[in-house]
Amino acid sequence: MNNIQELIKLIELEKLSENIFLGQNYQAPWKRVFGGQVLAQSLSAATQTVDPDRMAHSMHAYFLLAGDISIPIVFEVEKIRDGGSFSTRRVVAKQNGIAIFFMSVSYQKAQEGFDHQIDMPKVEGPENLPSDEDVVKKYKLFVPNHLFEVIKTRPFEFRMVEKINIFDLKTKLPFRHFWFKANEAFEATPAVHQQLLTYVSDYNLLTTSILPHTKGPLPPKGLFMASLDHGLWFHRDFKIDEWLLYAIDSPSASNSRGFNRGNIFTQDGVLVASVVQEGVIRAGK
C-alpha cells in the first residue's frame, strides 16, 4: 500500500445488501489482518447505514480471533437505534461464518454545548524531526527486512518526538509522542477522515506498554503481542492530511496484559480524538 487512495479504496467496502458489506485485506508482511484495518472497515460499514448528518463520536471494539489475511471479511451491521440526536450500530466481522471481531458505534447530530479540553503536551514540532523511513534507512543493516518494507510502503508519514537509537539498550518510561499525517493531500468527506484516523490509531499503541520491559527500540525475539479491545472517541473536526500529534502513555501492565491510552491533537493544539487499548503481551521463553 503506497498511497492514501489505496487505503481509502480498501476501507470503502463492497455493499452486498442493505446491512452487509465485504472487505478485502491489506497484504501485510506479518501475514495477519492488521487491527487498524478491521477497525476502519467496521466503522465504514456502520457509517453507510446512518444518515449523513450524523457523525461517529465513539466506538468500542473487541478482537476475538486473528484474521486470516487470505480470506475477505464480511461485515454485518445491526441497526440498534435511531433516536432524535443519536444513532447506535453494532458491527460483527466474520470469516468463514465465524466472528473474528465486533464493534459498537455511536453517532450524533452536530449540537452546541459546553466546550473544554486539556492542553497539548509541550513537545518538539514535526518540521525538524526525522521520519520513520529516515530512521530505518540510517539503521537498515540492523532492521529486519519485513519491518523496513512495512515502513517504506505505509500511506502515512510518522515522525517520532523521542529520539531513536538502535544501540540504546536501556528500558524506557511508558510514554511516547509522534506526529503523523497522510503522505499526500486529498479531498474526502469528514467520515472518511474519521475512518482513516481509526486505521492509524492502532499504530504504536500496544508497544508503548512494553517500553519499561524491553531493552532497545526493537521488540525482542519471541515477544507475543495481540490487541484485545480498542476504544476511540472523536471530539472535534480534523483533516488527516495535516500534521497530528499522538500522545500515548501506558498506565499499567499486569496479568500478561498491557493497557494503553492516547490523545490526538492538531498542530495548533486542538484535541480531536482520544484512544484506549488493551492487549496481550507475553515475553518469549
Buried (B, 14 or more C-beta within 10 A) or exposed (E): BEBBBEBBEBBBBEEEEEBBBBBBBBEBEEEEBBBBBBBBBBBBBBBBBBEEEBBBBBBBBEBBEEBBBEBEBBBBBBBEEBEEEEBBBBBBBBBEEEEBBBBBBBBBEEEEEEEEBEEBEEBEEBEEBEBBBEBBBBBEEEBEEEBBEBBEBBBBBBBBBBEBEBEEEEEBEBBBBBBBBBBEEBEBEBBBBBBBBBBBBBBBBBBBBBBEBBEBBBBEEEBEBEBBBBBBBBBEEBBBBEBBBBBBBBEEBEEEBBBBBBBBBBBEEBBBBBBBBBBBBEEEE
